Amino acid sequence: MDALNTLGINGMGFISQVVNFVVIMLLLTSLLYNPLRRTLIARRERIAEGIKQAEVAKVAAAEAERTKQKILEEARNEAQQIRATATRDADHATQSIRTRAEEDATEIRQRAQQEAEAQKEAVLHDAQRQIAELAMLGAERILERELQNPVDQEQFIASLMADGKRS
């Protein structure tokens, strides 16, 4: 112990300092180190959980983005199909309307031609009748006789027409 005394270390003082050191270490450990360690461990676990949740959220966001893109693509495709169908239906309707209009126009033209032919025949028949009557009046004056009997008039007109067609 003489060596320790020469260094200025007292045996009882040394033991009391060791006991003080152990007591302070035990106090610091129980009052400061263990609560601090538990707080750090809890914080580390919360951080790890937050990172894990962030990864899950990132994966969910990526999946939601893929789902969104898929839905948008399906909506675009459906819109294109609807547009194509509408265009095709409109083209069919337009073609049907054109066809019907052309048919109606053809029918109207045919009816107009038939009516024109009928009017032409009526006018020709009326003109022939008037010509025959004028011819008969002229012939009566020439012959100075009047045909009293309608049957005679019709026979005379028929013979005049027959003569007119020959010439």
C-alpha positions as CSV (number, residue, x, y, z in Angstrom):
1,M,0.0,0.0,0.0
2,D,3.0,2.1,0.3
3,A,3.1,2.4,-3.4
4,L,-0.4,3.6,-3.5
5,N,0.3,6.1,-0.7
6,T,3.3,7.4,-2.6
7,L,1.0,8.0,-5.5
8,G,-1.4,9.8,-3.2
9,I,-4.0,7.1,-3.2
10,N,-5.5,6.3,0.1
11,G,-7.0,2.7,0.5
12,M,-10.1,3.8,2.3
13,G,-10.6,6.8,0.0
14,F,-10.1,4.5,-3.0
15,I,-12.8,2.0,-1.8
16,S,-15.2,4.9,-1.0
17,Q,-14.7,6.3,-4.5
18,V,-15.2,2.9,-6.1
19,V,-18.4,2.5,-4.0
20,N,-19.5,6.0,-5.0
21,F,-18.7,5.2,-8.7
22,V,-20.8,2.0,-8.5
23,V,-23.7,3.8,-6.8
24,I,-23.6,6.7,-9.3
25,M,-23.5,4.1,-12.2
26,L,-26.4,2.3,-10.7
27,L,-28.4,5.5,-10.2
28,L,-27.5,6.8,-13.7
29,T,-28.3,3.4,-15.3
30,S,-31.7,3.1,-13.6
31,L,-32.7,6.8,-13.7
32,L,-31.1,7.9,-17.0
33,Y,-29.6,5.2,-19.2
34,N,-32.5,2.7,-19.1
35,P,-35.3,5.2,-19.8
36,L,-33.2,6.8,-22.5
37,R,-32.5,3.4,-24.0
38,R,-36.2,2.4,-23.9
39,T,-37.1,5.8,-25.5
40,L,-34.6,5.3,-28.2
41,I,-35.7,1.7,-28.9
42,A,-39.4,2.8,-29.0
43,R,-38.4,5.6,-31.4
44,R,-36.4,3.2,-33.6
45,E,-39.4,0.9,-33.7
46,R,-41.7,3.8,-34.6
47,I,-39.3,4.9,-37.3
48,A,-39.1,1.4,-38.6
49,E,-42.9,1.1,-38.6
50,G,-43.2,4.4,-40.3
51,I,-40.7,3.3,-43.0
52,K,-42.6,0.0,-43.4
53,Q,-45.9,1.9,-43.7
54,A,-44.3,4.3,-46.1
55,E,-43.2,1.3,-48.3
56,V,-46.7,-0.2,-48.1
57,A,-48.2,3.2,-49.0
58,K,-45.7,3.5,-51.8
59,V,-46.6,0.1,-53.2
60,A,-50.3,0.9,-52.7
61,A,-49.8,4.2,-54.5
62,A,-48.1,2.5,-57.4
63,E,-50.9,-0.1,-57.5
64,A,-53.5,2.7,-57.5
65,E,-51.6,4.5,-60.3
66,R,-51.5,1.3,-62.4
67,T,-55.2,0.7,-61.7
68,K,-55.9,4.4,-62.6
69,Q,-54.0,4.0,-65.9
70,K,-55.8,0.7,-66.6
71,I,-59.2,2.3,-66.0
72,L,-58.2,5.4,-68.1
73,E,-57.1,3.1,-70.9
74,E,-60.3,1.1,-70.7
75,A,-62.3,4.3,-70.7
76,R,-60.4,5.6,-73.8
77,N,-60.9,2.3,-75.6
78,E,-64.6,2.3,-74.7
79,A,-64.9,5.9,-75.8
80,Q,-63.3,5.0,-79.1
81,Q,-65.6,2.0,-79.6
82,I,-68.6,4.2,-78.8
83,R,-67.3,6.9,-81.2
84,A,-66.7,4.3,-83.9
85,T,-70.2,2.8,-83.3
86,A,-71.8,6.2,-83.4
87,T,-70.0,7.1,-86.6
88,R,-70.9,3.8,-88.2
89,D,-74.5,4.2,-87.1
90,A,-74.6,7.8,-88.4
91,D,-73.1,6.6,-91.7
92,H,-75.7,3.9,-92.0
93,A,-78.5,6.4,-91.1
94,T,-77.1,8.8,-93.6
95,Q,-76.9,6.2,-96.3
96,S,-80.4,5.0,-95.5
97,I,-81.7,8.5,-95.7
98,R,-79.9,9.1,-99.0
99,T,-81.2,5.8,-100.4
100,R,-84.8,6.7,-99.3
101,A,-84.5,10.2,-100.7
102,E,-83.2,8.8,-104.0
103,E,-86.1,6.3,-104.1
104,D,-88.6,9.1,-103.3
105,A,-87.1,11.3,-106.0
106,T,-87.2,8.5,-108.5
107,E,-90.8,7.8,-107.5
108,I,-91.7,11.5,-107.8
109,R,-90.1,11.7,-111.2
110,Q,-92.0,8.6,-112.4
111,R,-95.3,10.0,-111.2
112,A,-94.5,13.3,-112.8
113,Q,-93.7,11.6,-116.1
114,Q,-96.9,9.6,-115.8
115,E,-99.0,12.6,-115.0
116,A,-97.3,14.5,-117.9
117,E,-98.1,11.6,-120.2
118,A,-101.7,11.5,-119.0
119,Q,-102.0,15.3,-119.5
120,K,-100.4,15.1,-122.9
121,E,-102.8,12.3,-123.9
122,A,-105.8,14.4,-122.5
123,V,-104.6,17.5,-124.4
124,L,-104.1,15.6,-127.6
125,H,-107.4,13.9,-127.3
126,D,-109.1,17.3,-126.5
127,A,-107.2,18.9,-129.4
128,Q,-108.3,16.1,-131.8
129,R,-111.9,16.4,-130.6
130,Q,-111.8,20.2,-131.2
131,I,-110.2,19.8,-134.6
132,A,-112.8,17.2,-135.5
133,E,-115.6,19.5,-134.4
134,L,-114.1,22.4,-136.4
135,A,-113.7,20.1,-139.3
136,M,-117.3,19.1,-139.0
137,L,-118.5,22.7,-138.8
138,G,-116.4,23.5,-141.8
139,A,-117.7,20.4,-143.7
140,E,-121.3,21.3,-142.7
141,R,-120.8,24.7,-144.2
142,I,-119.2,23.3,-147.2
143,L,-121.8,20.7,-147.7
144,E,-124.5,23.1,-146.4
145,R,-126.0,20.5,-144.4
146,E,-126.1,19.8,-140.7
147,L,-125.7,16.4,-139.3
148,Q,-128.5,16.0,-136.9
149,N,-127.9,12.6,-135.6
150,P,-125.0,12.2,-133.1
151,V,-124.2,8.8,-134.5
152,D,-123.7,10.4,-137.9
153,Q,-121.5,13.0,-136.2
154,E,-119.3,10.4,-134.6
155,Q,-119.0,8.4,-137.9
156,F,-118.1,11.5,-139.7
157,I,-115.5,12.5,-137.1
158,A,-114.1,9.0,-137.2
159,S,-113.8,9.0,-140.9
160,L,-112.1,12.5,-140.9
161,M,-109.6,11.2,-138.3
162,A,-108.9,8.1,-140.3
163,D,-108.3,10.3,-143.3
164,G,-106.0,12.6,-141.2
165,K,-103.9,9.7,-140.0
166,R,-103.4,8.4,-143.5
167,S,-102.1,11.6,-144.8
